[in-house]
Amino acid sequence: MGRRSAQTAMPATPLPLAPALAPAASPTPVYGKLKRSRRGGAAAATAALAQAEPAVVVEPAVPRAAFDPESAPAAAEDVLPPAEEVEARAPRRTRRRAAAAAGGASGAAAAAAEAAESAAPEKKRRGGGRQRQRAPAAAAAGDAAEAEAEEGEEEPAPKKKRGGGRRREPDPLPLADLPTPELVARLTAEGYTAPPLPVPNLGYACLNMALREHKPPVFTSRDCRKDTVDKKGMQHLGELALANCRDLAAIIQWNHEHRIRLFRMSSVLLPWMGTFEIADLPQYEEISAALRFAGDLARLYGQRITFHPSHFVKLAAPNAELAAKSRRELEAHSQIMDLMGYQPSCQNAINIHVGGTYATHGSKEETMRRWADNYALLSPACRARLTVENDDVATAFSVQDLLQLHAMCGVPIVFDFHHWKFCPGDQTEREALMAAVATWPPGVRPKVHWSESQAGRKPHAHSDYVRGPVALHGLEGQVDVMIEAKCKERALLAYRGDIPLPPEPAPEGEGEGVEDAED
């Protein structure tokens, strides 16, 4: 998750709660132009959601300059600079000599300047170095000559800065409506009800790349280092948390406009959660209001919201302090769900792994027993939301192993298709899927994870996009599918056919192989 690393600084002004826009007549949202993935994914072409209705297009804030063929040079004389400009661009020494020869400056001044410069030969200066100070005699003589020689001359054209071509303008904020309390009130008064879930119901994790690349950026993972916490304290943590929580509503609104009904929140929504009481944040009331609004918005739109805490959460740890820290972090995640207005249920799952086999501290069974014992110490609300996922290491916990853990404490199992390939146990993919789905309580749709490998990366690492097919063994309309891919919502839209799927990239060398809950 990278929550202990430095993150992009919080924008000066978080997303404002502006008045609601006029109701749009069933708008078809437009997906903005796509950029190359920050992790090296292929660039995707501009695309829009194909609909029968006319699309609502949001114009860029800064229009791109149009090319005017009338202003293009047509001949060589239009391109070459005039003689006066060439003369103006000549070296300073050359201009002095020319001025002295023409009588524009006294011969004595020119001779003095020439003598001073000859006495101290100029070293070749390198870019970025400090300019050598001229001798006083040379400076006085040179300035006198320049004052007359440069009179009436135009300033030479400034040199272009090297590196970094013209920066591309950001995509327009692709929201037909601003997420405001007024919008929720209007839709509720109109009797809005969410449509049936798509089949299959796909979601993505944590980061919306389209909104993150917008200026100002919209995202929910503002974080800071421990030394920053020590220096700036709870006030700074509260500012980051409030900005994250306010931006959450914009992501939920974007998901609604693009028919996405499943979303995993970032586990740094509240930076360093679990190390303090949320109610101790100076901005607690504002944070609570922002979270409640985001929850109301998600419920109105029929969106399922979940969490996947960091792999540092280890309920089975033999170290009592680490186990206690893991419980505190899980309780903080559960409290966020409470503040959003959700009832305790694995409908809004907080999904984790067992967290290690700890072979030097006993068998797998003993490790799972420690996990179950710490699970029992959690609050009833947190226990009701917790789920456990199969691992991607052959010696770790397969679905077959997790069935024993389910028998111990009743925790539902999230089946990860990609992980099963590396840790299948004695089950086929279908057997493991069906066994995991059967552990979920009645009335709650089981959740599964889908990801794929990519050429040139370690097999365990997630790909930029998914190419499928997402084979659910007949459960397409009965489970929710979290797409875990580096290109986030773009991977989901590309798989659905809403935007072009880029060609599979050539091998680029092995990448990281550790799963990131933020993927």
N, C-alpha and C positions, 0 to 999 in steps of 0.2 A: 504493500500500500504506500510505502514511502512517506509515512506520516511524520517521521522524525527529520526529514530533509526540508531544506528551505523551499518555499513555494513562491509563486508569483505574488507580489504585494497586492493588498486589497485596493481596489479602485477608490479614489477619493470620495466618490458618491455612489452608494449602492443603488440598485434598481429602484426607482421611485414608484410609489403607489399612486399613479396618476389617475385622473377620472377615466371611467370606462369609455371606450369608443362606441359609436353607434352600432347597433347590431348588424352584422353582415348576413347577407342572404345566402346561407349555406356555402360559405367560401371554400374553395379548393386551395389549400396552402401551396406555396411554391417553395421548393427547396433551393436555397441559394447556391452560388458557384462553389465548387469544392476545391480545397487545397490539397497539396501533398501531405500525407500523414506525417506527424512529427516523428514517428518511428520508422520512416522509410517506406511507407506504403505507396503504391502507384497513384498518380494523380487521376482523379475522376473528372469526367467531362460535366459541363453544366447540364442539368436535367430538371424536369418538372414532373409532378405527379400527374399521370395520365387520367384525366377525368372528362366526362361528357360536358360538365358545366364549365363556364369560362373561369379561368384561374384569377386569383387575386394576386397581383404583382406589387411588391413593395419596392419602390425605386431606391437606388443607392443614395446615401446621404450626400455624397460628393460625385456628381456626374463626371464620367471620363471624357476627356477632351476629344472631339471628333477630328479626324484627319481631313484637311482641306487640300485637295489636289491643286487648287488654284495658286496656293502659296508655295508649292514645291518648286525648287530651282530647275530651270529648263536648259541652261547652257553653262559652259565653263566659267564665263565671266560673272555669272551669278553666284558661283561658289568661291572663287579666289578672292581674297581680301584686297581692297584698294591699296595703292602704294603708300598713302599716308598711314594706314593702319599697320602695314608692315614696318614702316619706320618707327611708329610708336611702340611696337613690340620689340625693337632692337635692344640689345643689352645697354645698360646705363653708360658704360665706358664708351661705347660706340657713339651714343647720342652726344656725349660731351665733346668728343673729337669733332663730330660734324658741326656742333654749335660753334666751337672755337674757330674752325676753318671758315665758317660763314660770317664770322664777326659778331655772333650773338653773344659771346662771352669774351672777356679779356684774355689775351694770350698768356698773361701771367697766371691767371686763375686756372686756365687749362693746364699750363705747364706744372703748376704746383700740385694739381690733382693727379697728373700723370706721374710725377716724381714720387708722391706719397704712396700711390698704389704699386709702383715698381719696387719701392723699398720694402714693402711688406707684401710679398706675393700671396695672392689669395689661395687658400686651401680649398680643395674640392669639398663642398658641403654635401652631406648626406641628408636624405629626407628626415625631417623631424628634429634635426640637431639645432643647437643654439647658434644664432647668427653672430659672426665675429664682429666685434666693435671696431670701427675704423679709427685711424689715428686722427687727432684733432685737426692737424693741418689739412689732411686729405678731406676731412668732413667739411671744413669751412670752404675750401676751394671747390669741392665737388658740389656743395649745396648752391654756391653762387652760380656755377655754370648751369646746374639743373634748373634753377629758378627761371633763367632766361630761355634755356633750350626747350623746356617743357611748356612754356607759356603758349596758350592757344591749342595745345595738343589734347586729344581725347584720351581718357584713361584706357589702358589696355583691357581687353575682355578678361574677366576672372576665369581662372582655370577650374575645370570641373573636378570635383572630388572623386578620388579613386574608390573602387569597390562599392558593392551594393547598388544594383540598378534601381530603377523606380519602384517604390514599394506599391504593391497592389492594394487597392482600396478594399476594406473588409466587406463581407457580405452584409446586406441589409438585415436587420432583425426580422426573422421570418415569422412574425406573429400577426395574425389578423386581428386579435383582440389582446389588450393588455390584461394580465391577471390581477384584477382588483376585487375588493369586496363588493363593489357595485356590480361587477360582472356576475359574480356568484348570485347576488340578490336578484338580478334581472333574469338570469336563466332559471333560477328556482321559481320565481313568480310566473314564468312562462311555462312551467311544468316540464322542464327538460328532463329526459331520462336517457341514460347511456344506452347505445345500441347493443345488440348481441356481440359477444366476443368474436374476434376473427378466428379462423381455423387455418393453421395453428396460431395460438396466441403467443407472439414473440415479444421479447423485451431486450433491453440492453443495460449496461452497467455504468453508473456513476457520472460519467462525463458526456455532455452533449458538445460535440466538436463544432457544430455550426454556431452555437451560442458562445462557446469559449473563444472563438476567433472574431466574434463581433467586438466592436469598439464602442462603449466600454465592454469588457468581457463579462459574460454571465456564466458563473460556475459556483460549485459548492465545496471546493476543497482547499480553501485558503488555510494555510498552516504556518507554523513558525518553529524555530529551533528552541531547544531547552534553554539556552543562554538568553534568548529573547524573552522567554517567559519570565526568567529570573530578573531581567532588567526592567521590563515593562509591566509585568504583573497581570492581574485579572482584568484590568481595564482593556488592555490590548487583546487578550483572549476573547473578551466579550465583543469587541468591535469586529474581529474576524468571524466569530460565530454568527453575529447578527447579519453581516453581509452575506454569509453562506445561506442562512435560513431565508432571507428575503429573495435570493436568487432561485431558491428551490421552486417557488411558485411559477417562475417563468419557464423552467424546464418542464414542469407538469403541463403548463398551457401548450408549449410546443409539442409535447407528446400527443396531446389531445388533437391538435390540428393535423397531425400526421398519423392519426389512427394507431397509436402505440399505447397499449393498455398494461404494460408491465415495466417497472423501472426499479433498479437497485440504487439506493442512495449511497453517497460517499460516507465512509466511516470517519472522515475528518470534518463532517458537518459541524461538529463542535470540536475544535482542536484540543488535543490532550484530554479528551473526555475520559472519565474514570480516575483522574488524578485530583479532581475537585468536585464539589457539589454544584450541580447546574444552577441551583437557586442562589448560589453565592456570586454569580456573575452580575456585575453592575447593571447590565442591560437585560436582566432576566425577564422582565415584563414584556419588553419589546420582542425578545426572542420567542417567548411563549406565544405571543400574538401571531408572529410570522409563521411559526410551526403549525398553529391551529388553522390559520388561513390556508396553508399548503395542504393540510389534511382534508379540509372541507372541499378544496378544489379537486383533489384526487378522488374523493368519494363521489362528488357530483359527476365526474367524468367516468366513473367506473374503473379507475386505474388501481392496479395492485402495486403496493410499495413495499420493498423488502430491504434487508441489510445483509452484508457479508463482512463481519469484522476481520481484522488483520490476522495473519497466521501466527502473530505473537500471542494470541489468546490461546492458552493451553490449560484447559480444565483438568487434564490428566497429569499435570506436572507433579513429580515427586516433591519438588520444592514448594513448601506451604506458602511462602510469600508470593511466588509466581502464580500459584493457583488462586490466591486471594485477589491479586491484581487482575487476573482474568475475570473473576466474578464481578469485580467493580466495573470493569469496562463493559461487560454484558449488561449489567444493570443500567448503565448510562444509555446504552442503545435502546433498552426497553423503555426507559423514561422518555426518550424522544418520541417513541411511538405513542406513549400516554399523552404527551403534550400535543401531538397531532390529532388526538381524539379517537385513536383506534382501540377497540376492545382487545384484550389479551387472546391471541389466536395465532397459529402458524400460517393463517392467511397472510399476515404481515410478518413473514419469517425472518428470524435472525439466524443466519446459517453459518456454521463453523465446522472445522474438522476435529477429529479426536486430538490431534496436535503432536503426534510422535509416539513411537512404540515403547521407548524407554526400556530397551532390552536388558540393560544392566540392572534394572529395578524390578525384574520379574517378567512374566509372560504377557502376551497381548491381553489375556483375560484379566490379569491383575491391573493392567493399564486401564482397561475399560471399566473396571470396578472403581478405580479412583475417579474416573470421569463421572460415573454415575453418582458417586458420593458427593462430589462437588456440585453436580447438577441439582441434587436434593437441597443444597444450601442456598440456591437462588430463590428469589421471590416467586410466588405463584404466577405472576404476570410474565416474568422473564422466562420461566420454564415453559409456559404455554406457547411462547413464540419461538422457542429454540428448535432448530433442526440440525442434522449432522450429515456430512457429505463424504462419499467414498474417495479414497486417495489415488494418486497416480504413481506410486512407488510399489514395486512388487512385494516388498516386505512389510508394507504398511497395511491399512485397513480397507479391505474390499467390502462390497455390499454384503457378502456372505458373513464377514466378521461383524459388520454393523448390525446384522440381525440379532446377534447375541446382545449387543448394547441396547437395542430396542426392547428385547425381552427383559432387560434389567430395569429400565426406567421409562419405557414408552416413547422415547424421542423419535419423531418421524425421520425418514432417510430421504435426502435429495440425491437423485441419481445423476451422475456426471458421465455422459457417454465417452468423452475424451479420456477421462481418468480410467474408465473400465478397460481400455485397450492396454494399459500398462499394469493394471492390478485387477485381473478378472476373477481371481479365486477359482472356484470350480464351476462357475456359472457361465452360460452363454450370455450375450448381450440382452437378449429378450428375457431370459430367466432373471437376470439381475434387475432389469427395469421393472418387471412385473412384481418382483419381491419388494422393491423399494416403494413402489406406488401403493402397495397393500398396507404399508405402515402408517399412512396418513389417516387422520380422523375423518369420519363422515361429514360431508358438507363443505370440505376444503379441497380445492383442486390441488393435486400434487404438483410440485415444481421440479423441473429437470434442467440440467445445463448442457448446452451444445457448444463445442468449440472444435477447431481443427488445427493440424500441424501446417507448417508452411516450409517450402523448400528453402534450404540454406539456414534454417534455425534448428535448434534442438527440438527433437520430436515432441517434448512436453510443452514447449512454448506455444502460445496462441498465435494464430494467423491474423493478418490485417482484416481480411474478409472471410466469409464462409461461402462455400460453393455447393455444399450439400450433396445429395438431398438429405434433409433432416428427416430421417426415418424413425418414426415413433411407434412402429409395430401396432398400428391400429388405434393408438391412443391420441390421434391428432386433435380431437375435440374434447379431450378429457384432462389434459395436462397443460401447464404453462411452461414455455421454453425460454430460458435466459440465454441469449446469444452472448458468448464471451469472446470478443474479438477486439483487436487493437483499434480498429476504425469505428468502434462504438455504433452510434445510430446510423452511420453511413453503411456499415456492414449489414444492418438489418434492412434498410431501405433497398440496398442493392440486391439482397437475396429475394426480397419481395418483388423485385422488378420495377420499383419506383424510380430508381436511378440506374445508370449503366454500371455493370459489374466490371471493374478494370481487369485486364488480362493478368494472369498469374505471374508475379514477378520472378525474375531469374534468381538463382541462389546468390545470397549476399553475405555468406559467412554466418557462422553460428551465433545466435543471439542468446539472450538470457533464457534459462529454463525453469526458473522458479515462478510458480503461479502467483499472480497478484490479484487480490480480491477486488481491486479497482478495475480489472479487465472484465 
